[in-house]
Amino acid sequence: MAIARTKNVGISDYKLRLVMDQVRGKMVSEAIPMLRYMPSPAAAEILKILNAATANAEHNDLQSREDLKIVRVTADKATWIRRFRPKARGRVGAFDRPTSHITIEVDEVRN
């Protein structure tokens, strides 16, 4: 089993999970083209981490890329970045930017 994770991605966990539900449990060879042609920025971020997990499996565990399956993919809440925007009458309005931690595990499926 190979794991890749990234922290503090500037996309909310809800938006990431919408894309993750599409590829959860699929073979890596099926998931990569799906993610590549999705218009969402979340798909591009997940694709990067999936490629890292695949490379970890090939290099560290000597597993074949064609036999890899996505075992677990999660998006967890991270810290919120506080930002400020100008409002009426010279005041300031605060808003929060969500960030997430992404973890992907892949494992070889033996036929």
N, C-alpha and C positions, 0 to 999 in steps of 0.2 A: 504494500500500500504506500502510495506517495501523496504527500500533502503540500499544498501551496497556499499561502495566506498573504493578504495585504491589509494594512490598517489605514484608517482615516481617509477613505475614498470619499470624495465630495458629492456623493449621491445618497439619497435616503434609502434606508433598508427596505421600505415598502416598494419603491421603484425597482430595486434590484431583485426582490423576490418575484415580481411579475415576470421577469425574464428567466430567473432560475427555475421557475416551475415548468418552463418549456423544455429545459434540457435535463432535468433531474432524472437519473436512472438510465440515461441513454448511453450508447457507445460514444467514445470520443470522436470517432470518424464521422458519426452522424451529427454530433453537437457542434463541431467546428464550423461546417458550412451554414448551419442555422444561425449561429451567432454572428458570423461574418456578414450576412445579408439582412440582419435586423437593423432598422433605422435608429434604434435607441442608443444613447450614449452608455447606458448601463450594459448593453450587450458587448460593446467594445471593451469595457473594463473587465467583464467576466471572461471574455475571450483571452485577454492578456494573462489572467491568472490560470485559466485552463491550460494554456500553452506552457506556463511555468510548471504546473503539476505534471503535465505529460513529459516535459524535459527531465524533471526530477525522477520520474519512474523509469525513463529510458537510461539515464546516466547512473543513478544510484542503485537501482534494483535490477537493472538489465532486463526490463520488461519490454515486450513488443508493443509498438504504438497501435497496431491494428486490433490488439486484444484488450485494450484498456476500456474500462467502463467507469462512468461517474458514479461513485458510491455515495458521497455526501457532499452537498453544497449548501452553505449557510451564509446569511447576511445578518449581522448583529449590529445593534445600535452602538455608536461611538459618541464621543463628546460633541456637543453642539457648538458651533462657532458663532459668537455674538457679533452682529454687524449693526450698523446704524445708517439711517436714511433721513435726509431732510424732510421736514413736514411743514405744515402751514404756520405762519407767524413766527418764523425763526426757531421753531422747536425741532427736536430730534425724535425720531421714532426708531425703536429697537426691533430687530427681527433676528431669528435664529436660522443658521444654515446647518442642516443635518449632515452628519458624516457616518460612515459605516465601516465595519470590518468584514472582509470576505474570506471564507475558507472553502477550499475545494479539495476533496480526496478522490483519487482514482486508484483502481485496482485492476489487476489482470483477471480476465475471465477465461477459464480453461474449458475448452470444448471437448 
